[in-house]
């Protein structure tokens, strides 16, 4: 995959997760890494899909690495809840701007408004 795809993936995951470790009970905001929920080497199609990434601090990333299968269900649950929230916020934004008038770049405008 081109490096810009991986960089976009990392950026999207970090933003979605509020630049905070998502390991249950951890609130670390330093030494963050983006972890592939389904292993990078085994899931080529998912490598740059935001829903396959989760933000972990360095300590928890080391704890999870090599034991990804043990954490998959919990991490996908966390990410799914965040994706549902993002979709709800997007739908609310669409209502506010009048979706019919918004054109095809609604999601991009929403993301720019939210993160800038």
FIBA-344883 format. One record per residue: residue in three letters; x, y, z of N, C-alpha, C in turn. Coordinates in steps of 0.001 Angstrom, whole numbers, plus 524288, in hexadecimal, padded with zeros to 5 digits. Atoms other than C-alpha are relative to their C-alpha. Layout:
N
alaXYZXYZXYZ ...
# end
This chain:
116
unk8034E7FB52800008000080000800008036C804D880000 unk7FCF47FB217FFFA804D480DAD7FD39800418024480583 unk7FF3C7FDEC7FABC80A2B814888092E7FBDF8040480172 unk804027FC207FEB97FFF281F518080A7FAF27FD63801D2 unk80499802D87FE257F52C8150A809DE800A57FE68805B4 unk7FEEE801917FA977FB8B81011816527FFD6804C980386 unk7FFFC7FB2D7FCE27FD9981DFB81B377FA6A80207800CE unk8057E7FE627FF8C7EF5582164818637FD2D7FC8C803F8 unk80243803C27FC5D7EB298150681FAC8016A801708059D unk7FE327FEA87FABD7F361818A982B887FD63804FF801EE unk8023C7FAFA7FE977EE5F8269D82B997FA297FF7B8014D unk8059A800C27FF1C7E0138228482A827FEF07FD1E8051B unk800CB8030A7FB367E14C8188C83585801328035E804CE unk7FE977FC9D7FB927E84D8220A83EA07FBD68042A800F5 unk8040E7FC027FF657DE2C82C9C83C037FB037FDA880230 unk804CA802817FE237D2B58236B83DD9800617FEB3805D3 unk7FF3A801AB7FA917D87181EB584AC28017D80474803A9 unk7FEEB7FB7C7FCAF7DAEA82C7484FBC8059180039801FD unk7FA71800047FE7B7E9A882A638504B800AA7FE0280593 unk7FFED8024E7FAC77E7CE8219D85C2B7FFED7FA0E7FF73 unk7FFE7805B9800067EAD28134885EEB7FA827FDF180107 unk80541802387FF997DE7480B3985D3A7FFDC7FAE28030E unk7FFFA804BE7FCD87E2C97FFBC865947FC8F80109804C1 unk8039D7FF127FBA97D82B7FE1F86FEF802CB801AF80505 unk7FDD87FDEC7FB267DB6B8065E87BDE804B5803807FF5F unk7FB647FCBD800ED7E6DC80D72875987FE4D8051E7FD7F unk8013B7FAE3802317E65081BEC87292804F6802B47FE05 unk7FAEF7FDD98018F7F46D81DC086E127FF8A803127FAEC unk800097FCB2804A97F6858289D8643380578800B47FDBB unk7FA9D7FFA3801E1805388270386243801B77FAB97FDD2 unk7FDC4804C88024280D2C81D0B85AA17FBCD7FC947FD8A unk8044F802D080277801728192C8525A801B87FD567FAFC unk7FF0E80304804B9801C980EF4847BA7FAC37FE2D7FDE3 unk804C7801FE802557F76C80A6C83E30800BE7FA2B7FF0D unk7FFC0805B7800447F4E97FBDE83F3D7FC017FDF87FC16 unk803A5802AA803867EEDC7F37B834857FD517FBB480322 unk802ED803D97FCF37E4167EB9883B04800987FA987FD95 unk7FEAC804C5802E57E4F47E10C830AB80599800C97FE35 unk7FA6D7FF6E8010F7F3767DEA682EBE80127802297FA92 unk7FE497FD7A804D47F9F77E6E482457801B37FBF07FBFD unk7FDCE803E080393801087DB4081E627FBE77FC387FDE6 unk803EA803E1801877F4D07D2D881D9B7FB1F8025B7FD7F unk804C87FD8C801F77EABB7DCC6818FE8014A804847FC54 unk7FE587FBF7803B17EFC77E41A80D267FB8F803B77FE8B unk804607FCAB8018F7E2367E920809687FE5D803DA8043F unk801B07FCB37FBA17E0107EF07816E780431803BC801F4 unk7FB8D7FD027FDFE7ED3D7F5A8818837FEEA805D0800A0 unk800E27FA5F7FFBA7E83D8034E815FE7FA478015B8011D unk805727FF057FE907DA1C801E381A977FFCD801DB805A7 unk800127FD947FACC7D79580AC38263A7FDAB7FC6480426 unk80272803657FC1E7CECB800CF82CE8803807FB7E801BB unk7FC518040F7FE6F7DA557F75F82D7C804878023A80338 unk7FBDE7FD9B7FCE67E298800DE835607FDF6801E380533 unk801537FDF77FAD57E2A9804DE84392804F08027480253 unk7FB967FD4A7FD9E7EB4F80E4584B1C8015A7FD728052F unk7FE0B802377FB1E7F3978082E855C6804FB802DC80198 unk7FB067FDE57FE2B7FE5780D8D85E45804277FBC97FF1E unk7FBA3803938010B80BB18076385C917FFC87FB2D80389 unk800388044D7FC2F80A027FF10868E27FBD87FBFE7FE73 unk80432803A48015C7FCF37F93C864CE800BB7FD9E7FA97 unk7FEE58023E80520801327F77F856B0803B77FB6280090 unk7FC4F8044E7FF1380C8E7EF2785B6E7FD387FB5E80290 unk802EA804247FD46803397E7828642D7FC8B7FCE87FC39 unk803A380264803B37FA017E4A2858CF802D17FD347FB90 unk7FD348021F80483804107E1BB84E39801637FA42800E1 unk7FF18805A47FF9F804EC7D32B84B997FB6B7FD1A8025A unk804AF8025A7FDA27F7F87D0E78528A7FB16802BD7FDFB unk8043B7FCE3802487EF1C7D8998496B7FAB27FD5680052 unk804FC802C88000F7E4B17CE0A848C47FD208007C80532 unk8026E7FF8A7FACF7E2417CF4F857677FD1E8052E800A6 unk8021E7FABE7FF4F7DEDA7DDB4855D47FC5E801B57FB97 unk803047FE75804A07D7EA7DDDC8489E7FA668018D80146 unk805927FF037FEFD7C9E67DD0E84D887FF408050880319 unk8007F7FB4D7FCB87CBB77E775857FE8016D804E67FCE7 unk7FE5D7FB728030C7D2EB7F0AD84ED47FC04801547FBC4 unk803FB7FEEB803F77C8CC7EF1F844017FB188025280287 unk8047D7FDCC7FD327BE297F1FD84E09800EB805D280119 unk7FEA17FA887FEDD7C50B7FE988521C7FFB1803437FB07 unk7FFDE7FD23804F47C731802C8843FF7FA7F8008E7FDB9 unk8055A7FFCE802077B93E7FF77840117FCD98042D802C9 unk802CD7FBFA7FD107B3C2807FD84AEA801AA8056D7FE39 unk7FE107FAF4801DA7BC5E81335846547FDFB8012A7FA84 unk801FC7FF3A805507B8318112F8382D7FA388015980011 unk8058E7FEC67FF8A7A9D38114B83C187FF55805A8801B1 unk8004A7FA947FE367ABFA81E0B8435A8015C803C27FB90 unk7FE6A7FCAC8045D7B2F0823E58378D7FBAC800537FBE2 unk8045180005803C77A7BC81FD182E957FB778034B80202 unk804317FCD57FDBD79DCB825DA837E18014B805CF7FF95 unk7FE5A7FA8B800697A59B83283838257FFBA801E17FA52 unk800497FEA4805877A6938326E8294E7FA52800DF7FE5A unk805857FF5F80150797E7830888280C7FDCA805068024D unk801C27FB1D7FD937957E83BBB8317D80212804AC7FCE5 unk7FDA87FBD98032E79EC7844498299C7FD11800967FADA unk802EE7FFDA804F57979C8409D81D1C7FAC5802CD800BE unk804FE7FD637FEE478AC7844F48234B800C9805E18008C unk7FEF57FA787FEFD790C3851D882793800FF803057FAF7 unk7FEB07FD29804C8795BB8555381A167FC087FF1D7FBA9 unk803CC801398041278A3384FCA812998026E7FC697FBFF unk7FD37803ED8032778F418434780C6A7FEF1800897FA2E unk801457FFBA805907880A845517FF7780366804007FD31 unk7FCEE7FBCF8026978FF6851AE7FCFD805DB7FF258007F unk7FA8B8006E7FE6679CCD84C6680200803B07FDEE7FBD0 unk7FC828021B803FD7A20A8455E7F609802C27FB1A801E5 unk7FD9C8050C7FED07AAD58397C7F5EE8046D80042803F8 unk7FB897FF9C7FC7A7B59883EAF7FEDA7FE7280100805A9 unk801E77FF077FABB7AD7D83EFC80B51803A77FDBD80421 unk7FCA1802777FC197B62483561812B180525802FB8007D unk7FB147FD257FFE17C26C83CC680EF77FF5E80540802CD unk800F07FAF97FD637BC8B849CB8134F7FF2A7FF3B805D7 unk800E1801317FA7B7B808843A8820128052E7FEF4802C2 unk7FAFF8014F7FD9A7C59483E2C822D08035D804E680096 unk7FD037FB2E7FFAC7CC0684B3581FAD7FE018036980476 unk802527FCC17FBDA7C29D8524F828C7801517FDBD8055C unk7FF358028D7FAF17C45984861833A7805B28001B801C7 unk7FA89800A07FE8C7D318847138336280366804B87FF08 unk7FCC37FB5E800FF7D78E854A782F7D7FE02804A4802F1 
# end
